[in-house]
Amino acid sequence: MDLMQGIIARAKANKQRIVLPEGTEERTLKAADRLLADGVADIVLIGNPDEIGKLATEWGLSHIAEAKIVDPKNHEKKAAYADLLVQLRQKKGMTPEKAAVLVEDPLYLGCLMIKAGDADGEIAGAQNTTGNVLRPALQIIKTAPGMSCVSGAFLMFTQTPQYGENGLFVFADCAVMPNPNAQELASIAVATAETARTIADIEPRVAMLSFSTKGSASHEMVDKVVEATRLAKEMEPDLKIDGELQADAALVEKVGAQKAPGSEIAGKANVLVFPTLEVGNIAYKLVQRLGGAEAIGPILQGMAAPVNDLSRGCSVDDVYKMVAIACNQSIALKAHRK
Ligand code: ACO
């Protein structure tokens, strides 16, 4: 896949520091070894150094020695990270006692390292649920300036080159926000367009999906999508976006011309924004399983630094790709901050 080669090449050219909190997990450790061997990222592994060393020897991973290893129970910045956690979450009831426990949790530690500027991004989820990976990231790293929520996008490499960008789509939100309001949905649309540019390397044409096209049905769920489209245009006036559109009107030129005449998106969409998480999560899995699409993600977007969640069924290759994607997200976020 050429796109992934480009993502890996960009990561190699501007190496980022990626923390892997599940440092003793087999697929994670094997991916870390390959990433270090290929020079894709500087890797920080969280875990017991003896255990990591033993596993690396057992699995013949000769490059793990190049990783920085942080023992969550014993490292020189432990007290400083605990203080940082209290400082960030005092108003939410964080006490030094609670922080002393949480700072030993690799998922909290990884996010604290990022917040303190000691790492650029994180990948986890081979062992942990999405909620457990996301919660510390949402509490500590928080949203990027201008973004009202974090969401999860998928790159969908479909078998239908007549649609989207030669068959490639970006779908969101498929992973995070159960029931976004209009403002949050607008934020998801803007963030997904950015993911399309920086990760999928395409110029986004965003369809705000619904069960209605241009007033064909009236319902408060339709009103939300119409309002979100308006707000997204306000947030990014040059963004190519239209809604509300049904999926067929968004994808198929003939249907688009019939149902939404004059729309510059109908029939040409390459970014699909779903009105709720239920729709987005079900849709991506159906397109993947029934349509034979390759799905890469979730790529978490809207966060101040990249934290990407893995499926617990992930492969070594998935971990490798998600690290490369996080590196690209970090490079793009740093460029925006300049
Ligand atoms: N964007 C930004 N911040 C958020 C978001 C969001 N989408 N959601 C929650 N937060 C913040 C809250 O504001 C809060 O911050 P604060 O403590 O500083 O005030 C903090 O995160 C915790 O918020 P809660 O509402 O307590 O969130 P909770 O911990 O209950 O859940 C979570 C957040 C984990 C993201 C939840 O919404 C969730 O489980 N979503 C679904 C995840 C999932 O299961 N996806 C499907 C599987 S993934 C897949 O199939 C690819």
Boltz pocket constraint, residues with backbone or C-beta under 6 A from the ligand:
constraints:
  - pocket:
      binder: B
      contacts: [[A, 92], [A, 130], [A, 131], [A, 132], [A, 134], [A, 135], [A, 138], [A, 139], [A, 143], [A, 148], [A, 149], [A, 150], [A, 151], [A, 174], [A, 175], [A, 176], [A, 177], [A, 178], [A, 281], [A, 297], [A, 298]]
      max_distance: 6.0
